[in-house]
Amino acid sequence: MENNELNQVTRIYFTDTNCFRYPANITNEDQTKEMELRRQHKKAVKRFWDKAAGEIAAKESVIMINSEVAQELKIQSHTLTKKETKVIQMLQR
């Protein structure tokens, strides 16, 4: 992205590793309190991605990944499920 394009957006999001992992690693079968909290986080992450996708399409925002998050995802990728890997690859496009 060119500097002049970056200056035209109103929002710049820097994502955390969880923004990539939460959409994929939550199940509805587990009814523990911990899993319920994870489901709530998953809903928040989904709202973020839905909102951000619309803003990006309207050229109002960009999503950036800092090198620390990229490195964490690279390291974690060795232990991810196929579903998590698929979601992360889709989101990184």
Helices and strands as residue ranges (DSSP letters): H 3-8, E 11-14, H 17-21, H 33-57, E 61-64, H 67-76, G 77-79, H 82-91
